[in-house]
Amino acid sequence: MPKPDRGVHVEVILRCRPLNDDEKELKLPVVISCHEDRGEVSVVQNTAYKQIDKTFSFDKVFGPTSQQKELFDEAISPIVNEVLEGYNCTIFAYGQTGTGKTYTMEGGRVGVVESGEFPRDVGIIPRAVQQIFDVLEARDEDYSMKVTFLELYNEDIMDLLAPDESLNGPDDKSRKPIALMEDGRGGVFIRGLEQEVVCTADRIYKILEKGSAKRHTADSLLNMQSSRSHTIFSITIHVKESSSNGEELMKCGKLNLVDLAGSENVVRSGAKEGRVREAGEINKSLLTLGRVINALVEHSGHVPYRDSKLTRLLRDSLGGNTKTCIIATVSPSIHSLEETLNTLDYAHRAKKIKNRPEVNQRVAKSELIKDLYKEIERLRQEIYDEREKNGIYTPHDRFQIEEAERKALVEQIKNMEFDLVFKDKELMGLQKLYDTQQTLTAELSEKLQMTQKDFEKTQNTLLEIEGRNIKANATIKEKEHLISNLLQSEKSLTKQASELREELEHVASEASNLFSKLEQQDKLENGNKNLVQKFQTHLAKQLDVLHQTVAASVTQQEEQLKSMEKDFNYSLSKKIGGIQELTTQVRHLKKTHESSIKSLDDISEELDMSYRSAFSNLTSEVSRNSSALVGHFEKKFLEINDILDDIQRDLFNQQEKLAEFAEQQRQGHSKTLQLTRSMSEAMMNFFETLGTHTSSLTRIMEGTQKINGQKLYDLAKEFEDCAAFEKRQLLEKVAELLDISNDRKKNLVQTAINSLLESTASRTCKMQNEMSNLQDFSCSVKSELTTHMETIATNYLVATSVMDSGKDGFEKCLQQCMSESRMGVSQLRNAQESVLDLQKRNVGSLDSIVRNELETSRMILSKASSLALSALEETGMADQSLLSSIENLLKLDHEAHKNIRSIVVPSFEDMKGLGSKHYHTILKIKEAGQCFLDEYKVRSSGT
Ligand SMILES: Nc1ncnc2c1ncn2[C@@H]1O[C@H](COP(=O)(O)OP(=O)(O)OP(=O)(O)O)[C@@H](O)[C@H]1O
């Protein structure tokens, strides 16, 4: 039956430190969140490139705000108690450099402990020590306590408690590593490791401080005081117990506190040169630790404890009978994310390791004393051998182990020597390479300097050439510019002259066209005026005739009405005489007369109706004719208006074109003038420079002349001196001859000098003359040019003024045309208004006449009817007596009736005549209108 697995998982605690000052300053994001209550740690990072969201669970989690005391009380204190119960316990601190391993294990200095309370940053070790002492003291136990403090650096074990004289400093190469040995019982021991027996906590704090100071530390990129070694601080406690049989037993417990080196990789830590090996060795221990953990987790047969000293030393703590706790430390910042994830993985895996903790067996005090005696004996022998120089006594089995280790060391040294030779060769090769590189670099720098000098020279020459080139280009450009300016001005002058000629011709033709059009317009206007005048006279005549006719008819009517009145008066007087007679007779005739009077009334009403209809027809006819005439007039007026508007628009257009043309002309002229001016200025400048050159030439000539004269004078003088000297030398003997000869020579020279002077003077004079001629010529040319320019300018001004005056005249003419056409329009409008007025007045007068006529007829008729009624009344009264005088009355009535008829009938006829006359007059007016229209049509088709 298989044994039940009594294994206990390795306890894994995670501690996350707060952001340090640098990280806060850089404002690095926090990617770790600790859930202490759930014992979970989450890693969250969401960027465009990476998305991480992982959660790890551990036995305990301490976040960035957790305190040292908190961690100790919750996680470490129970382990310390286990140690006091006789267990072996190990606490590892594992994590990236700078994440707080040393802070957690050791923390700050203990200093003075007041009322049993440590400063807040004191770590696990001092607190554990304090707890052990407190418990033991509290139990009043008989105990002994030993501490060891070793460092594992580059796979070498160093004793941090070794006496100071053997050390020259933390990085002293002379520091001797101490050997790790098999104890023959499957365990290991470190030979010569100092074990300090301690009685007080303070002593341990001091030992801890001293040992920590000796640790191998070196600057690295990640942590200025980065621990690059693993340290193991061990406390072994022996507590005396009494067995039931009174035998004294010793209870033993051991606490290993392991501060591992930084877990980060070599490259990232920035380790260089010599430290590469160091990192490799550190990693060797850590890698082996990882492999051991993996093997234990995966339960693989072979666990590679022997591959590193760290794992050999801590074999019991990993999968052995030790109680183990791993404190994984991490940083919260994004900067350490990768390493944090590695640490979390590592720690998470380590959680699966199972140990089988066992309480150490109690050892009898006598056995312990025996062992101690053996140890004392061994040590004494060692000291003795050392003194005698006869070697050291070693038991046989120990000797064999040591021999094997010695051989391994020799082998290792050989290998290292071989490595050293190889490295030396490599170094030599590298040195050579470095030397050649250096010479090459020196050569190259020399060449570079020379090339730079050459380059600078070339640059200077290039700059000079460039300067010269720029100057030459500038001169060429100036000359080219001058030539092109002259050519262009010549060309533009000729071109502008031809353009001007063409434009003038064009303007002249356009002006003649305009004038002819204006003449035609004038003619048309005159014809229109005559036509309108004719029409007016014709209309006036017709209207006169109409007025006369109406006036004649009115007088006729008046006469007829007067005669009618006379007749009525006559018949009335006659009737008054016969009324008395007739009154009686009329009564009898009443009934007969009633019917006849009624019929008379009917006839008169009919007459009235016919009158009314005839008059209304007449009025409507007249008004229709007049309105037709007015409409016709209005139409014509509108047409004429349109024509006039067209003319006005044409005239405006012409005016604008003319103004534009004049402006163009002016601009062209001014350009020409400017060009001519610039040309004349250039010419002036040219002549001025010519003049200055000429004067300087003259000065040079004068100077030359002076110098020549001076030289000739000097020559003559020299010659004279020479001659005098010769003369003196030849003495008086040849005085005469010499005098003659001298005189002759003198004369000759004088004449030659004179002729030379003369010729020079004449040539200079000629030159001066030439120069003055040239100057005169240039002056004359200049003055000619000036006058020419002035004439051009005056011509231009004259042409411009002529143009302006022509334009003004044309504008005036146009304005006159326009005002005349406006006058024509207003006259036409007046004519139309007068015709309309006339028509209104005619219609009104005709209407009033007809209405008067109608009224008088109605009055006559009413009078007649009233008379008839009175007569009827009288006849009614003279009913009986009227019968006799009926015949007379009938006769009288017949006569009156006849008279009335004789008045009414001619008046009707007159009225008819008046109507027909009116009709004829209107026909004539229509004819006149038609005639006007026809004539106008003819005119408009003509234009
Ligand atoms: N929990 C924490 N609270 C406050 N400060 C901390 C904490 N953890 C670490 N620190 C600080 O961080 C710095 C680095 O810590 P420490 O030296 O202990 O890191 P380390 O992991 O031991 O590094 P190395 O592996 O290089 O030795 C120290 O200044 C320390 O005071």
The ligand as an SDF file (V2000), in Angstrom:
LIG
                    3D

 31 33  0  0  0  0  0  0  0  0999 V2000
    8.1340   47.4440   -0.2240 N   0  0  0  0  0  0  0  0  0  0  0  0
    8.9570   48.4960   -0.3290 C   0  0  0  0  0  0  0  0  0  0  0  0
    8.6230   49.6680    0.2570 N   0  0  0  0  0  0  0  0  0  0  0  0
    9.4410   50.7260    0.1810 C   0  0  0  0  0  0  0  0  0  0  0  0
   10.6440   50.7330   -0.4830 N   0  0  0  0  0  0  0  0  0  0  0  0
   11.0250   49.5910   -1.0840 C   0  0  0  0  0  0  0  0  0  0  0  0
   10.1990   48.4330   -1.0410 C   0  0  0  0  0  0  0  0  0  0  0  0
   10.8360   47.4730   -1.7320 N   0  0  0  0  0  0  0  0  0  0  0  0
   11.9990   48.0210   -2.1650 C   0  0  0  0  0  0  0  0  0  0  0  0
   12.1240   49.2760   -1.7910 N   0  0  0  0  0  0  0  0  0  0  0  0
   13.2410   50.1660   -2.0740 C   0  0  0  0  0  0  0  0  0  0  0  0
   13.6920   49.8460   -3.3870 O   0  0  0  0  0  0  0  0  0  0  0  0
   15.0970   49.9620   -3.4730 C   0  0  0  0  0  0  0  0  0  0  0  0
   15.6870   48.6500   -4.0200 C   0  0  0  0  0  0  0  0  0  0  0  0
   15.4290   47.6260   -3.1160 O   0  0  0  0  0  0  0  0  0  0  0  0
   16.4380   46.4540   -2.8420 P   0  0  0  0  0  0  0  0  0  0  0  0
   17.8570   46.9120   -2.8390 O   0  0  0  0  0  0  0  0  0  0  0  0
   15.9850   45.7650   -1.6440 O   0  0  0  0  0  0  0  0  0  0  0  0
   16.1980   45.5960   -4.1630 O   0  0  0  0  0  0  0  0  0  0  0  0
   16.8100   44.1740   -4.4590 P   0  0  0  0  0  0  0  0  0  0  0  0
   15.7420   43.3690   -5.1070 O   0  0  0  0  0  0  0  0  0  0  0  0
   17.4680   43.6330   -3.2910 O   0  0  0  0  0  0  0  0  0  0  0  0
   17.8710   44.5590   -5.6050 O   0  0  0  0  0  0  0  0  0  0  0  0
   19.2080   43.7280   -5.9520 P   0  0  0  0  0  0  0  0  0  0  0  0
   18.8020   42.4340   -6.5130 O   0  0  0  0  0  0  0  0  0  0  0  0
   19.8800   44.5840   -6.9590 O   0  0  0  0  0  0  0  0  0  0  0  0
   19.9430   43.6420   -4.6650 O   0  0  0  0  0  0  0  0  0  0  0  0
   15.5920   50.2440   -2.0910 C   0  0  0  0  0  0  0  0  0  0  0  0
   15.9110   51.6180   -2.0190 O   0  0  0  0  0  0  0  0  0  0  0  0
   14.4290   49.9810   -1.2060 C   0  0  0  0  0  0  0  0  0  0  0  0
   14.4010   50.8160   -0.0700 O   0  0  0  0  0  0  0  0  0  0  0  0
  1  2  1  0
  2  3  1  0
  2  7  2  0
  3  4  2  0
  4  5  1  0
  5  6  2  0
  6  7  1  0
  6 10  1  0
  7  8  1  0
  8  9  2  0
  9 10  1  0
 10 11  1  0
 11 12  1  0
 11 30  1  0
 12 13  1  0
 13 14  1  0
 13 28  1  0
 14 15  1  0
 15 16  1  0
 16 17  2  0
 16 18  1  0
 16 19  1  0
 19 20  1  0
 20 21  2  0
 20 22  1  0
 20 23  1  0
 23 24  1  0
 24 25  2  0
 24 26  1  0
 24 27  1  0
 28 29  1  0
 28 30  1  0
 30 31  1  0
M  END
$$$$
